[in-house]
Amino acid sequence: MQLDIRNYYEVMLMEILSEEGLLDELPEDYMSDLACVTLNQLPVRYVHHLVDTYFYEDNNEQQQMRNEIYEALEKSRAFLKSRLDQRA
């Protein structure tokens, strides 16, 4: 049996990466690493239907989640950059 559930932070992160144009700019391996490092800093919030989440979530809560993602994304980019600099 396959359950139709998703981590909402993952969905929002992919939306942000797409909005920022990073999905088209950066190599796939780097994007995978960036997504993993970013998501590992965030809580997990599973949802069944995204439509339900959009309906029941207030704007303040969604903005707080986006802010958490942007902060984690910034830390992740710095972390990955330092790792790449160490290899050079």
C-alpha beads as a LAMMPS data file, in Angstrom:
LAMMPS data file: protein, C-alpha beads

88 atoms
87 bonds

1 atom types
1 bond types

-500.0 500.0 xlo xhi
-500.0 500.0 ylo yhi
-500.0 500.0 zlo zhi

Masses

1 110.0

Atoms # bond

1 1 1 0.000 0.000 0.000
2 1 1 1.308 3.434 -0.952
3 1 1 0.222 6.327 1.262
4 1 1 -0.280 9.726 -0.313
5 1 1 1.519 11.872 2.260
6 1 1 4.166 14.559 1.917
7 1 1 6.471 16.596 4.065
8 1 1 5.072 20.090 3.598
9 1 1 8.475 21.673 4.247
10 1 1 9.829 19.701 1.299
11 1 1 7.036 20.974 -0.932
12 1 1 7.625 24.569 0.180
13 1 1 11.406 24.257 -0.257
14 1 1 10.967 23.049 -3.830
15 1 1 8.600 25.963 -4.508
16 1 1 11.161 28.429 -3.143
17 1 1 14.020 26.870 -5.130
18 1 1 11.883 27.118 -8.257
19 1 1 10.831 30.727 -7.523
20 1 1 14.486 31.694 -7.016
21 1 1 15.442 30.041 -10.319
22 1 1 17.930 27.763 -8.564
23 1 1 16.482 24.545 -9.988
24 1 1 17.458 25.672 -13.481
25 1 1 20.782 27.296 -12.531
26 1 1 22.550 24.757 -10.354
27 1 1 23.682 21.181 -11.034
28 1 1 21.291 18.426 -9.971
29 1 1 23.790 16.825 -7.550
30 1 1 24.341 20.150 -5.799
31 1 1 20.594 20.776 -5.617
32 1 1 20.030 17.357 -4.066
33 1 1 22.707 18.037 -1.451
34 1 1 21.326 21.506 -0.808
35 1 1 17.786 20.193 -0.357
36 1 1 18.903 17.417 2.008
37 1 1 21.064 19.678 4.172
38 1 1 18.286 22.282 4.305
39 1 1 15.502 19.830 5.155
40 1 1 17.598 18.224 7.895
41 1 1 17.518 21.574 9.732
42 1 1 13.737 21.878 9.587
43 1 1 10.925 20.151 11.460
44 1 1 8.797 17.632 9.624
45 1 1 5.196 18.459 8.847
46 1 1 3.359 15.737 7.038
47 1 1 0.225 16.497 5.062
48 1 1 -2.191 14.328 3.166
49 1 1 -3.591 16.854 0.706
50 1 1 -1.852 20.118 -0.127
51 1 1 -5.225 21.720 -0.773
52 1 1 -6.197 21.080 2.845
53 1 1 -2.990 22.703 4.028
54 1 1 -3.597 25.821 1.981
55 1 1 -7.162 26.022 3.275
56 1 1 -6.469 25.505 7.004
57 1 1 -3.169 27.332 7.300
58 1 1 -3.177 31.034 8.042
59 1 1 -0.869 33.469 6.238
60 1 1 1.253 34.134 9.326
61 1 1 1.982 30.443 9.786
62 1 1 2.899 30.001 6.132
63 1 1 5.171 33.067 6.217
64 1 1 6.882 31.753 9.373
65 1 1 7.542 28.442 7.624
66 1 1 8.948 30.233 4.574
67 1 1 11.218 32.290 6.833
68 1 1 12.472 29.094 8.497
69 1 1 13.212 27.626 5.075
70 1 1 15.068 30.725 3.874
71 1 1 17.185 30.726 7.045
72 1 1 17.990 27.016 6.717
73 1 1 18.705 27.456 3.006
74 1 1 21.184 30.254 3.709
75 1 1 23.004 28.124 6.307
76 1 1 23.035 25.162 3.929
77 1 1 24.545 27.162 1.088
78 1 1 27.276 28.440 3.409
79 1 1 27.927 24.901 4.679
80 1 1 28.195 23.436 1.180
81 1 1 30.402 26.316 0.027
82 1 1 32.786 25.723 2.922
83 1 1 32.938 22.020 2.027
84 1 1 33.726 22.836 -1.587
85 1 1 36.382 25.375 -0.513
86 1 1 38.043 22.715 1.684
87 1 1 38.363 20.385 -1.324
88 1 1 40.021 23.069 -3.470

Bonds

1 1 1 2
2 1 2 3
3 1 3 4
4 1 4 5
5 1 5 6
6 1 6 7
7 1 7 8
8 1 8 9
9 1 9 10
10 1 10 11
11 1 11 12
12 1 12 13
13 1 13 14
14 1 14 15
15 1 15 16
16 1 16 17
17 1 17 18
18 1 18 19
19 1 19 20
20 1 20 21
21 1 21 22
22 1 22 23
23 1 23 24
24 1 24 25
25 1 25 26
26 1 26 27
27 1 27 28
28 1 28 29
29 1 29 30
30 1 30 31
31 1 31 32
32 1 32 33
33 1 33 34
34 1 34 35
35 1 35 36
36 1 36 37
37 1 37 38
38 1 38 39
39 1 39 40
40 1 40 41
41 1 41 42
42 1 42 43
43 1 43 44
44 1 44 45
45 1 45 46
46 1 46 47
47 1 47 48
48 1 48 49
49 1 49 50
50 1 50 51
51 1 51 52
52 1 52 53
53 1 53 54
54 1 54 55
55 1 55 56
56 1 56 57
57 1 57 58
58 1 58 59
59 1 59 60
60 1 60 61
61 1 61 62
62 1 62 63
63 1 63 64
64 1 64 65
65 1 65 66
66 1 66 67
67 1 67 68
68 1 68 69
69 1 69 70
70 1 70 71
71 1 71 72
72 1 72 73
73 1 73 74
74 1 74 75
75 1 75 76
76 1 76 77
77 1 77 78
78 1 78 79
79 1 79 80
80 1 80 81
81 1 81 82
82 1 82 83
83 1 83 84
84 1 84 85
85 1 85 86
86 1 86 87
87 1 87 88
